[in-house]
Amino acid sequence: MVVTPLYAAVLVLWFVVLSLHVIRSRREARVSLGDGGNSTLERAIRAQANFAEYVPLALLLLLVLELSRFSIYWLHVIGALLVLARLMHGYALAFQGSLRFGRVWGAALTFAVLLVEVVLCAYQAYRAHVVWFTT
């Protein structure tokens, strides 16, 4: 297993950056819980939370594909697109509140990655099922 750990490591580094941004924004706004009505802090919190909501599922599906010996080249394409998507979305939301392009396209690309992973996982399951029943 080499692909999933690589992209998990890169994505966790980005999660740490987003988390540190939340901490810094909380200190600046002097808010320990919630967002205190501060829009900058709210955007930072949502960027971090959105990452935490979507990335674990995408990495889990990537791991399933890797363990089922799916093409390493396609796994790298999927992983790289996931990183690009989350960088675009997180940067636009947390650091550039008015940068709609990154937010919209980052979210769209994240959904595309998830849907591709779902289709590929279903295909792998079908393939394994057919092999299992024909032997």
Buried (B, 14 or more C-beta within 10 A) or exposed (E): EEBBEBBBEBBEEBBEBBBEBBEEBBEEBEBEEEBEEBEBBBBBBBBBEBBEEBBEEBBEBBBBBBEBEBEEEEBBEBBBBBBBBBBBBBBBBBBEBEBEEBBEBBBEBBEBBBEBBEEBBEEBEEEEEEEEEEE
